[in-house]
Amino acid sequence: MRGLAALVAAALLAGCAGRTAAPIAGGAAGPVAGGAAGPVAGAAAGPVEVHVIAFNDFHGNLEPPKLSIDVAGADGKPVAAPAGGAAYLASAIAGLRAQAAHSITVSAGDMTGASPIVSSLFLDEPTIAAMNLIGVDLNAAGNHEFDRGIDELRRLQNGGCAKTGNGEPCRLDRFAGARFAYLAGNTIEASGHSAFPATAIREFRDGARVVKIGFIGLTTRTTTTLVNPAGIPGIRFADEADTANAQIAGLRAGGADAIVLLIHEGGAAEGGPNDCTALSGAIRPILDRLDTRVDLVVSGHTHRSYICGYAAYDPARPFLLTSAGRYGTLVTDAVLAIDPATHRVVGKRARNIVVQNEGYVGADGKTVAPSDLTMRYAPEPRVGGLVARYTAAAAPLASKPVGLLTGPLVKAKEGGGMTETALGNLIADSQLAATRVSGAQIALMNPYGIRTSLNPAPDGSITYADLYAVQPFGNTLMVRAYTGAQVRAVLEQQIDRKIVMSVAGMTYAYDRSRPAGSRIMDARVGTAPLDDAATYRVTVNNFLAFGGDGFSTLTAGRDVAGGPSDLDALVAHLATGKPVGPPATGRIVDRTPVR
């Protein structure tokens, strides 16, 4: 029997095309630890329904990110609905909570890190403040939340103005820290203990009846290769399934009637945001080993959206698996129906809801207007005011013009790490140019360090904020000495990692079908063949120099000189006073036979 809250929520969110959801009076509700009771009374009998409201990979996108989600039109053709923005996400979540007798709001990681300038310039403090206003209860730390090191992540949790690395904390406000809990049970310190809690139990009261949900929070074990090792000294990231399975007994002993896994790891599926055809990716082998007593898995990391009944893939593991894409463009409403008498989950369902905003003008100059095919949200006032204040504070730097482009430069598509791009070549060129003074001959740039495409204004102008969005990590360039044999080994390791770095100062070809050690061909530095016995000065960012993205071979180099930040190098490269065209591709040639 469906609860009244679910019926009302379905009517509000699914059957009101063209309506605008007004913000909740007084702003977003406060944190919902212990269960937030909305205006709909719980049923006297039958299961207790708890709405787990979830999102993932927000990445500090306080302002609407100029992205859209396709919704189906009357003729079945997709219609773009503009989506995202913290104030709109706040309204969407507040609307869902208002229609649910019991709810909790959670995130599956990367709430911060790799953020646009309005958040990142202030060390992501405004994003934490926005999430406090929204009422987030739990967040499973993602790999990007370790970008500035574990000490800075602890500061985001606990607050304070201690400087833990690059950047000045508390520039606008004294930072109070997150009112929600970070969970990352597989973040293991040298002592053998986890740096963050693994679990939390939340209780929901329905009159005299009580149900409890146990939450497990994990980050991807690949975090070791995805962040600067200098920021996580002595930390290892344990196996996700093993860590989760070890928590189940304790949660059950603590009275948990249902188990929810919040995990910053994910997959990809075909279809729309509520489909799950041909699920693939790193999440699958984790789920295939996960304890069958888990009821709901809220995932992230891949920036994909899906709703999966995992029984279609493994009947013995009927998990409900969800992911809400990226940047707050979607929010998941997952419902667990719990029988308080038998302490069992007797039903579950979920759907992804488009967080539709008021529209935007795209890089192509075309307007993406709101659609009447899905709910439209008004910005929540308190969160909107917070975003406006930080946007204004960042504006003098963000709006500064830095150069001209003849047209847009596009980053590789998600999962397209083997693709050479003009944008990657431009960045590599800028880094080589910035370090020529130190004798640099080659520059290497990792594709996953390029966060977004570079889209000039209609007049071709590029602002500091545009470049910041492309390279938000604050990496420093380093010139290191490698033998030609070591350079060749790095290029070989790319094939194993399925990542092709952009290059400047050299060209080469590769054939993935050849035996390891012989897959790199025709490698040249300038016009001369790469000499295995010679020594070359190679520019890399400090993330790569310390073995980031799994390039352990790059740690073998000898430091020669430092350089500017990657962002400063790109700014200087574009400050020519003339329009800059896209660098030609073809520096890297794929000669793998097509079968």
N, C-alpha and C positions, 0 to 999 in steps of 0.2 A: 504494500500500500504506500503510495507516494505521499510524503508529508506535504502539508499546506504550504510550507515555506518554499519547497521546490516548485510547486505548481505556480505560485505567485512569481517566483524568479523567472520561470520559463516564459510566463506571459509578458513580463516586463522586458526581458532581454531578447526574446526570439520573435515576438509577435507585434512589435511596435515600430515598423519601418517608418523612417522619416521623422520620428520623434527625437527630441533632444533630452538627454538625462540632465536635469538640473543638479548642481552640486548640493551635497547634504548641508543643511543649515549648520552654521558654526564651523564648517570645515570638515576635514576627514576625521573619522573616529579615532580614538586612541588605540594603543596596543591591545591585542585581543588575547593575551595570555590568560589561560583559564577559561576561554570561550567567551565570545561576545554575543550577548542576547540582543537580537534585533526586535522589531515591533511585532513579529509573528510568533505567537506562543507555540511551544512544543506540544506535540500530541500527548495525550494521557497514556496511550498504549501504542504498541507497535515499535518499530525500530526508531532510534534517535539518529537523525541525519545531521552530519557535520560536513560543512563545505570547506574544503581545503583550497583556498584561493592562491594561485601560484603564478609566478613568472620566473624568468631566468635571463641571464646575459643582458642586463640593463646597461652596463658599461657607462654609467654616468650621463646618459642621454637626457639631461634635464629639459632641454628644448626639443620640440618635435623634430625628429631626425630626417624629415623629408623622404619618408618611405611610405609605401602603400601596401595594403593586403588585398588580394583579389577576392571578391565575393561574386557569387553566381547571379547573373541577371535573369530576367523572366525568360529569355531565349536560351538560357544555359551558358551564354558567353560570359567570360570574366569581366567584372567592373572593378576598377581600382578604387579602394577606399583609403584616404589618407589616415595614417595611424601613428600613435606614439606621442611622447611628451609626458613629463612627470605629473603635471597638473591634470592632464586627461586620464592618466593611469590612476591617479588618486580618486577621481570621480567614478571611474569604472569600478574600482575596488569598493569604494564606499557604497555604491549602488548595489553591488552583490551582497555586501554584508547587511545592508538594510533589509534585504528580503530573506535573510537566512536567520533562523532561530539560533544556530550555532555555527561559528566559522572561525577560521584561523588563516592568517596570511603569511605565506612563506616564499622564499626565493631559492633557486637552485644554483646560485653562484654567479661570479663575475658581475656583481652589482656595481662594483667600481673597477677601475683599471682600464687602460686603453680608452680613456674617456675624452670627449670633446673639451675644448679649452675652458668653457664656463665652469666645468667641474674640476678638471685636472689642474688648472692653474692654481686652484685653492686646495690641492691635495685631496680632492674628492669629499671634502667636508660638507659642501652643500648637498651632495647626493645623500649622505648619511642623514643630514637634517631633514631632507625631503622624505626619506623612508621612515624616519621617526614620526613625522606628521601623518603619513599614510597609515601607519600602524603595523608595519611588518613585525612579525613575531620571531621568525627564525630565518637564518640564511646559511646555506652550506657554502663555505668559502670555495671560490673558484681559483683557477691558476692565476688569473690576472690580479687577484687580490693580494698575491704575493709579489707583484711586480716591483714594489718599492721596498721589499724585504719584510720579514716576519715581525720586526719591531714596529714598523709603521702599521701593519695590520693590527697588531695589539693596541696601538694608539687609536685606531679607528673604533675598536671595540670599547676601550676604556676611557677615551677622551684625553684632554690635556694638550699642551702646546709645546711639548718637548720635540726638538728637531731630531729626526731619526735618519735623515738623508738629505737629498737635494730638495729644494723648495722650502718656503717659509710657511709654517702652520699658523693658524689663527689670524689670518690677515684681515678678516672682516669681523669675526666673532670669536669669543673664547669657545673652543670646541668641547662639547660635553660628551661626545662619544655616542655609540649606537645604543638605543634602548632595546634593540633586539639582540638575540644571541647568535654568534657565529658558531657553527658546528663544523668540525673538520677532523673526524676521529682517526683518520689514517695519516695525519701529519705527525710523524714520530720523531721526537728529539733524541739526542745521543743517550739520554737517560733511559730510553725505552718507553717513555710516557708520551701521550699525545699532547701537542701544544695547545689544542683546543678541545672542548668537550666533543664527545662522539654522539651523545644522545640527549633527548629532552622528553619529558612526558607532560602532556597538557590534558586537563580535565574539563569536561563539559557537563553542566547540570541541566537536567530537563525535569523540573519539579523536584520530586524526591529521587529521581533516577539519575545515576551518574555513569558516564562512559569516559574512558581514557584512551588517548592515542599516543603511541610512542613514536618518536621521530629519530631517525639516524641521519647524520650529515657527513658527507664525504666529498673530497675533491678528487680529480683525476690523478692517478698515480704517475702520469706523464708530466706532472708539474715540474719535476726535477729538470727536464729538458726544455721547459717552456719559459722559465724565468732565470734571471741572473743568479748563478749559484752563490755569489758573494752575499746576497741578501738572505739566504737560507742556510747558514753554516750549521753543519751537523744534522740537518733535517733530511729524512727520507719519507717517501710517500708509499705507504703499504698497499698491498692488493685490496681492491675495493670489495670484492665479494667476501673474501676471508674476514675483513674487518667488520662488514655488515653482519655477517652470520654470527660472529662472536658476540654481538650485542643483543641478539634476540632473546636469549634466556633471561638476561637481566631486565629487559623491558617487560617481559611477561611477568616476572616476579614482582615488578613494580606496579602491576595491575593493568598494563596496557591491553585493551581489547582489540586494537588495530595497530598495525605497524606501517609507517610511511617512511620510505627512503628518499631523502633529498640528496641527489648525486650530481656533481658537476662533471658528468660524462654523458655522451649521448650517441645518437645515430642519425640516420636519414631515412625517409620513407617517401614513396610516391603519393601523389594526390594532394588535396588541400589541407588546411590546418587541422581538420578533424578526421583525416584519413590515416591509414597505416598500411599501405600496400608495399610489399618488398622491403621490409625494414632491414637495414644493414648498419654496420658501424660497430664501434668499440663497445657500445652498451650491450650488444647481444651476448658475447661470451660471459659478461658479468651476470646478466640475468639468468643465463643457462646454469649458473652455479649458485644462484641466490636461494636462500632458505625459502621454502614454499609458504611460510607463515607471513611473509611480507604481503601487504594488500595493495599498496599504491607506490609507484616509483615516479617521482618528479625529477626529470632529467634536464640537461642543458649542454653547454659547451659547443655544440655543432651549429648553433644559430638556426636550427631547423624546427619546424612545428609539426606535431603529430599527436594523435590520440590512439593508443593501441590497446586492444585486448590481447595480452601476450599469450593467452591460451591458443590462439591461432598458430603460434610458433612452437609452443611447448605446452600441451594440455595439462601437464603436471604442475605448471607454474602460471596460474591464471591471474597474473598481476595486471593491474591497470597502469599503463605507462603513458606519461604525458611530457610534452615540451612545448613552450610558448614562444618559439622563435627567438627574437632579439629586440633589444632597445625599447621594450615596453609597448610594442605594437600589438601584442596579444596578451590576454590574461586567461588563465585556465581556471574554470570552476569545476573542481572534482568533488564529488559527493560520496561519502561513505555512510551507508546505512548500517548502524550497529545495534544489535539486539542486546540490551543491558541485562537481560536474564541469563542468556547463554554466553555472553561476552564474546560474540562472534560477529564478523561482518557478514551481513546477509544480502547486501546489494551494493553495487558501485557503478558510477557513471561519470563521465567528464565531457567537457566541450571547451574549445578555445573560442574566445570572444574577441572580436576586433575592437581595439581601443581607438575608435575613430575620432579624429580631431577636426579642426575647422578648415583644413586644406592648406595647400602650399603651392608655390611656383617652383617647378623643377629646374634642373640645370639646362634643360632644353628650352626654357622659357614658357613651357606649357603649364597651365594651372591644373592641379589635381583637386577637384572640388569634392566636398562630402557627398556621400551617396545615401539615398533614401532606402537602400536595400539592407542597411544594418544600423544599429543604434549609433546616434551621434552624442558625444559627451561635451558638456561645457567644462572649462578648466576649474578645478577646485581652488577657491580664493587664496587660502593660506599657502598652499604649495606654489600656486601661480605667483604670489607675491615674493616668496623666497627666490624662485627662479629669476624673476625680473630684477631683483636686487643684485644677485650675483652676475647676471648678464650685463647689467649696467657697469658693474665694477670691472669686468673683463673687457668691456667695449673698447677703451682706448688702445689696448694692445691688439685685441682680436680684429678690429676693423682697419688696422694699419695696412696700406697697400704695399706689397713687396715685389711685384713684378707683373709681367704680361705673358700669356700663353696664346698660341694660335688656335687652340682647341682643347677639348677635354682629354685627359689621360686616364685610362681605365686600369684598375687593379685586376689581378687574376680573380676569377670566380672562386667561390668557396670550394675548397678541394682541388683547385687548379694550381697546385704548387709546382707542377712541371712545365708551366707556361712562362715563356719569356714575354715581358711586357715593356712597352715604351716608358711607362711610369717607373718601373724598376730600373731601367737603364738610365733614366734621368737622375734618379737618386744616387745610383752608383757613380755616375759622372760627377755629380756634385761632391761626393765624398773623396773621389780621386783628386779633383781640382783643389779641394780644401787642404789636402795633405801632400801635394806635389812639393811644397817647400821642404818637407822632411824626406824627400826622395822616393815617395810612394810611386810604384809602377803599376799596381793592380788594385782594384777595389772590388769587394764582394758584398752584396746586399741580400739578406734573407727575405723571401717573399711574404712570410707571415708577419714581418715587421712593418708591412704597409697596410694600414688599417682601412683605407677607403680610397676611392678614386679622387682625382683632382679635377674639379670642374670650375673653370673660370666664369666670371660674370659675362653678360652679353658683350661688354666692351673688351673682354679678354683679361680683365684685371684679376689678380690673385691676392688675397689678404693673408695676413699672418695666421688667422684662424683656419683658413683653408689648408695651409701647410701643416699646422698643428694637428689637424684632424688626420692627416696622412701619417704623421710620425709623432705620436703623443707620448712616447716612452721616455724621452729625455736621455737617450743613450749617448755615450761619448765615443768619438772616433779614436782608434788606436792604430798606429803603424807598427807592424810586427814583421820580423824576418823569418822567412820560410825557405827551405830548399825547393827546387823545382819538383823533386820527388814528393815532398809534403804537399805542395799545391795540387799535384796530380791525385794524391790520396784523398784530399778534400773533395775534389771534383768527383772521384769515384764514390765517396761516401754519400754524395748527393743522390746517386741512383738508388742506394739502399734506403735512404730516408724519403725517397719520392719527393724531393724538393730540389728545384733548380734555382740557384741563386743568380741574381742579376750580376753582370760583370762589367767592369770598365777597364780598359787597358789591355784586354786580352780577348781572344776568341777560341772556340773549340767546338767539336762535334762529339756526339755520344751514340752508342748503340747498346741498348739495354739487353739485347739478346746474346751479347758476347760474354765470355767468362769474366768474373770479377777480377779487376786488375788490368783488364784490357778494353774496358768499355769507353774510355776517353781517347779520342783521336784528334789529330791535327791541332793540338793545343799550341797557341802562339801568344807571345807577349809582345805587343806591338806587331811588328811584321816577322819577328824571329821565332823559330820553334822554341817551345818550352824546354829548357835544359834541366834535366833532373839533378845534375850536379851543381848548378848555379844557385846563388842565393838571391831572393827577390824580396822587395819591400811591399807588403800587402796591407791595405787599409781595410779594417773591419770595425764594426761597432763593438763596444765592450760586452754586449750580450753574446755575440758570436765568439769573441775572443776567449770567453770562459766556458765555451762548449755548448752554448744555447742552441735550441732546435736539434739537439742530438749530435752536433758537429764536434765530437770529441777530438778529432784530428786537429782542429784549430787551436787547441790548448797547448800544442807542442811548439808554437812559435816563440821567438825571442822579442821582447819589447824593444822598440827603437825610439819611438816618439809618441807623444799624445797629440790630440787634435781637438777641434771644436765639437760641440754637440752635433748630432746628425741634423737636427732642425736648423741650427745656425748655418751649417754648410749648405743646406738646400735654399735657405733664404738668400745667402750670398750668391749662389749660382744663378738665381733668377733675377737678381738686382742689376740687370744690364741696361735697363732703360729702353730696351727693344723687345718686341714679342719673341718668345722662345718657342720653337717648334718641337714636335716630339722626336726624340732620338730614334734613329732607325733600329729595327730589330734585325735579327740574323746573326748576332754575335754568337749565339748558341744554336747549333743545328742538330735536330733529332734524326739520326740515320737508322733508327730501329726499323727493321723490315716490317711491313704491314702484312698481317696474315689474314 
